Amino acid sequence: MTETWVQAKGARLYARADGREDAPAILLCNSLASDHTMWDAQVPLLSARYRVLRYDRRGHGRSEAPEGPYSLPMLVADALAVLDRFGVRRAAFMGLSLGGMTGIGLCLAHPERVERLVCCDCRADAPEPFRASWDERIATVRAGGMQAVLQPTIERWLRPAFREADPAAVRRVEAMILGTPVAGYEGCARAIQGLDYFKDLGRMRVPTLYVTGEFDAGAPPEVMRAMAEATPGGRLAVVPGSHHLPNIDNEAGFAAAIGEFLGLR
């Protein structure tokens, strides 16, 4: 394991690498209100084939949280800075929620840097009701801190049976949420409000697998199916029984969904 710091424009980012240095690279990108540890369960699986690169996006985890707003191009530039710091010219990319949006932006702006994309539990556009919902969440966090959005976030992210069966895992997810600086949450939420990639999916040239939880209310299968259909050669995998974090609340189902596409089996 190698830990390092990445100087991106306006923020210092924490990053780490696991696995053999001579292996092909995969860059993992976390969601809003989480950090690089959200991928802990996938590292043993992925490191059998890949050098696994992870980082805390700006405003999250150990990375700096400058005042926002942030933008999706800014978050794409951060991902490029991480690849450059590790000397990686081309990598597979897997991101969830805001991480998936970052992956789409990276593939559209810099397709030469991405070998293949796994885009999990995200949208590609921001209709007005969606944008307005982020205004409400930002106001809630400003007034009451991250504690004010903790319970509804957990309920959206993890299926009830998982929450009951694995309280230790729930506590780890809660710690990620509560550890997110308000400035980072708001900055990234403003970036999400600017989401407008759907119209450009037809020019995607990177092999892309879309993955979503069967019961993800934020990125439901019908939304991600439309994204897959708009993407040349796009594929869709639905993780049974899962909510917004299928890599956590159904690890086996998530591994099955990504395995063939990433050459893990």
C-alpha positions as CSV (number, residue, x, y, z in Angstrom):
1,M,0.0,0.0,0.0
2,T,1.2,3.5,-0.9
3,E,-0.2,6.7,0.5
4,T,0.4,10.1,-1.0
5,W,-1.0,13.6,-1.4
6,V,-2.1,15.1,-4.7
7,Q,-2.0,18.9,-5.2
8,A,-5.0,19.6,-7.4
9,K,-6.2,23.1,-8.3
10,G,-7.3,24.7,-5.0
11,A,-7.2,21.6,-2.9
12,R,-4.8,19.0,-1.5
13,L,-6.2,15.5,-1.9
14,Y,-5.4,12.3,-0.1
15,A,-4.8,9.2,-2.3
16,R,-3.6,5.7,-1.9
17,A,-2.7,2.7,-4.1
18,D,-3.1,-1.0,-3.3
19,G,-1.8,-4.0,-5.3
20,R,1.1,-4.6,-7.7
21,E,2.7,-1.5,-9.3
22,D,3.1,-3.3,-12.6
23,A,-0.6,-4.2,-12.8
24,P,-3.1,-2.3,-14.9
25,A,-4.7,0.5,-12.9
26,I,-8.3,1.1,-11.8
27,L,-9.3,4.4,-10.2
28,L,-12.2,4.3,-7.7
29,C,-14.2,7.5,-7.0
30,N,-16.4,7.9,-3.9
31,S,-19.9,9.3,-3.6
32,L,-21.0,12.5,-1.9
33,A,-20.7,12.2,1.9
34,S,-18.3,9.3,1.9
35,D,-14.6,8.7,1.4
36,H,-12.2,6.2,-0.2
37,T,-13.0,3.6,2.4
38,M,-16.4,3.0,0.9
39,W,-14.6,0.7,-1.5
40,D,-12.8,-1.4,1.2
41,A,-14.7,-4.5,0.4
42,Q,-13.9,-4.4,-3.3
43,V,-10.1,-3.9,-2.9
44,P,-9.2,-7.7,-2.4
45,L,-11.3,-8.6,-5.4
46,L,-9.9,-5.9,-7.7
47,S,-6.3,-6.2,-6.6
48,A,-6.1,-9.7,-8.0
49,R,-6.0,-8.0,-11.4
50,Y,-5.5,-4.3,-10.9
51,R,-3.4,-1.7,-9.1
52,V,-6.3,-0.1,-7.1
53,L,-6.1,3.7,-6.8
54,R,-8.4,5.5,-4.4
55,Y,-8.7,9.1,-3.3
56,D,-10.9,11.2,-1.1
57,R,-12.6,13.7,-3.4
58,R,-12.2,17.4,-2.5
59,G,-14.3,18.3,0.6
60,H,-14.3,14.7,1.9
61,G,-12.3,12.4,4.1
62,R,-8.7,13.4,4.6
63,S,-8.7,15.8,1.6
64,E,-9.0,19.5,2.0
65,A,-12.5,21.1,1.9
66,P,-12.2,24.6,0.3
67,E,-15.3,26.7,0.2
68,G,-17.4,26.0,-2.9
69,P,-19.2,25.9,-5.0
70,Y,-17.4,23.1,-6.9
71,S,-18.2,22.1,-10.5
72,L,-18.1,18.8,-12.3
73,P,-15.2,19.9,-14.5
74,M,-13.3,20.7,-11.3
75,L,-14.0,17.2,-10.0
76,V,-12.9,15.7,-13.3
77,A,-9.7,17.7,-13.1
78,D,-9.1,16.3,-9.6
79,A,-9.4,12.7,-10.9
80,L,-6.9,13.5,-13.6
81,A,-4.5,15.0,-11.0
82,V,-4.7,11.7,-9.1
83,L,-3.9,9.6,-12.2
84,D,-1.0,12.0,-13.0
85,R,0.4,11.7,-9.5
86,F,0.6,8.0,-9.8
87,G,2.1,8.2,-13.3
88,V,-0.9,6.4,-14.9
89,R,-1.7,7.4,-18.5
90,R,-4.8,5.2,-18.9
91,A,-6.9,3.4,-16.3
92,A,-10.2,1.7,-15.7
93,F,-12.5,3.9,-13.7
94,M,-15.3,3.0,-11.3
95,G,-17.4,5.6,-9.5
96,L,-20.6,5.6,-7.5
97,S,-23.2,8.4,-7.5
98,L,-21.2,11.6,-7.7
99,G,-18.2,9.3,-8.5
100,G,-20.1,7.9,-11.5
101,M,-20.9,11.4,-12.7
102,T,-17.2,12.2,-12.4
103,G,-16.5,9.1,-14.5
104,I,-18.9,10.2,-17.3
105,G,-17.3,13.6,-17.3
106,L,-13.8,12.2,-17.5
107,C,-14.8,9.9,-20.4
108,L,-16.4,12.7,-22.3
109,A,-13.5,15.2,-21.8
110,H,-10.5,12.8,-21.8
111,P,-11.5,9.4,-23.3
112,E,-7.8,8.6,-24.0
113,R,-7.3,8.4,-20.2
114,V,-10.0,5.8,-19.5
115,E,-9.8,2.1,-20.6
116,R,-13.3,1.3,-19.4
117,L,-15.9,2.8,-17.1
118,V,-18.1,1.2,-14.4
119,C,-20.7,3.9,-13.6
120,C,-22.8,3.1,-10.5
121,D,-26.0,4.5,-9.1
122,C,-26.0,7.9,-10.7
123,R,-28.0,10.1,-13.0
124,A,-26.7,11.9,-16.2
125,D,-29.0,15.0,-15.9
126,A,-30.6,17.2,-13.3
127,P,-34.2,18.0,-13.9
128,E,-35.7,20.8,-11.9
129,P,-37.2,18.6,-9.0
130,F,-33.8,17.0,-8.7
131,R,-32.0,20.3,-8.5
132,A,-34.5,21.6,-6.0
133,S,-34.0,18.6,-3.7
134,W,-30.4,19.6,-3.3
135,D,-31.3,23.1,-2.3
136,E,-33.4,21.6,0.5
137,R,-30.5,19.3,1.6
138,I,-28.0,22.1,1.6
139,A,-30.3,24.3,3.7
140,T,-30.8,21.3,6.1
141,V,-27.1,20.8,6.5
142,R,-26.4,24.5,6.9
143,A,-28.9,24.6,9.7
144,G,-28.1,21.3,11.5
145,G,-24.9,20.0,10.3
146,M,-24.4,16.5,8.8
147,Q,-26.3,15.0,11.7
148,A,-29.5,16.5,10.2
149,V,-29.3,14.4,7.1
150,L,-27.8,11.3,8.6
151,Q,-30.9,9.1,9.1
152,P,-32.6,9.8,5.7
153,T,-29.3,9.3,4.0
154,I,-28.7,5.9,5.6
155,E,-32.3,4.9,4.7
156,R,-31.7,5.8,1.0
157,W,-28.3,4.1,0.9
158,L,-28.7,0.8,2.7
159,R,-31.5,-1.8,2.5
160,P,-33.4,-2.4,5.8
161,A,-32.4,-6.1,6.0
162,F,-28.7,-5.1,5.7
163,R,-29.0,-2.4,8.4
164,E,-30.5,-4.9,10.8
165,A,-28.0,-7.7,10.0
166,D,-24.8,-5.7,10.0
167,P,-24.9,-2.7,12.5
168,A,-21.1,-2.4,12.5
169,A,-21.1,-1.7,8.8
170,V,-23.9,0.8,9.3
171,R,-21.8,2.6,11.9
172,R,-18.9,2.8,9.5
173,V,-21.1,4.4,6.8
174,E,-22.5,6.8,9.4
175,A,-19.0,7.8,10.4
176,M,-18.2,8.7,6.7
177,I,-21.4,10.8,6.5
178,L,-20.8,12.6,9.8
179,G,-17.1,13.1,8.9
180,T,-17.9,15.1,5.8
181,P,-17.3,18.8,6.2
182,V,-20.4,20.9,5.5
183,A,-18.3,23.0,3.0
184,G,-17.4,19.8,1.1
185,Y,-21.0,18.6,1.1
186,E,-22.4,21.8,-0.2
187,G,-19.7,22.3,-2.7
188,C,-20.2,18.9,-4.3
189,A,-24.0,19.3,-4.1
190,R,-23.7,22.4,-6.1
191,A,-21.7,20.5,-8.7
192,I,-24.4,17.9,-8.9
193,Q,-27.0,20.6,-9.6
194,G,-25.0,21.4,-12.8
195,L,-25.2,17.9,-14.1
196,D,-26.0,17.9,-17.9
197,Y,-24.3,14.9,-19.4
198,F,-27.3,12.9,-20.8
199,K,-27.4,14.8,-24.1
200,D,-23.7,13.9,-24.7
201,L,-23.9,10.1,-23.9
202,G,-24.2,9.4,-27.6
203,R,-20.6,10.4,-28.1
204,M,-19.2,8.2,-25.4
205,R,-16.4,6.0,-26.9
206,V,-15.3,4.2,-23.7
207,P,-16.8,0.8,-23.0
208,T,-19.3,1.4,-20.2
209,L,-21.1,-0.7,-17.7
210,Y,-23.9,1.0,-15.7
211,V,-24.7,-0.6,-12.4
212,T,-27.6,0.2,-10.0
213,G,-29.3,-1.2,-7.0
214,E,-32.7,-2.8,-7.7
215,F,-34.4,-0.4,-5.2
216,D,-32.2,2.7,-5.6
217,A,-34.7,5.6,-5.4
218,G,-32.1,8.2,-6.5
219,A,-30.8,6.3,-9.6
220,P,-33.5,3.7,-10.3
221,P,-33.0,1.0,-12.9
222,E,-35.3,2.8,-15.4
223,V,-33.1,5.9,-15.3
224,M,-29.9,4.0,-15.7
225,R,-31.4,1.8,-18.4
226,A,-32.1,5.0,-20.4
227,M,-28.4,6.0,-19.9
228,A,-27.2,2.6,-21.1
229,E,-29.4,2.8,-24.2
230,A,-28.1,6.3,-25.0
231,T,-24.5,5.1,-24.7
232,P,-23.0,3.3,-27.7
233,G,-22.4,-0.3,-26.5
234,G,-23.6,0.6,-23.0
235,R,-24.6,-2.2,-20.7
236,L,-26.8,-2.3,-17.6
237,A,-26.5,-4.5,-14.5
238,V,-29.0,-4.4,-11.6
239,V,-27.9,-5.6,-8.2
240,P,-30.8,-7.5,-6.6
241,G,-32.4,-6.2,-3.5
242,S,-29.9,-3.3,-3.1
243,H,-30.4,0.4,-2.5
244,H,-28.0,3.2,-3.3
245,L,-24.7,1.6,-2.1
246,P,-24.9,-1.9,-3.7
247,N,-21.1,-2.4,-3.2
248,I,-21.8,-2.3,0.6
249,D,-25.3,-3.7,1.1
250,N,-24.9,-6.5,-1.4
251,E,-21.2,-7.2,-1.9
252,A,-21.7,-10.5,-3.6
253,G,-24.3,-9.2,-6.0
254,F,-22.1,-6.2,-6.8
255,A,-19.1,-8.4,-7.5
256,A,-21.2,-10.5,-9.8
257,A,-22.4,-7.4,-11.6
258,I,-18.9,-6.0,-12.3
259,G,-16.8,-9.2,-12.6
260,E,-17.0,-10.1,-16.2
261,F,-16.7,-6.5,-17.4
262,L,-13.6,-5.9,-15.4
263,G,-12.0,-9.2,-16.3
264,L,-12.2,-10.5,-12.7
265,R,-13.5,-13.9,-13.8
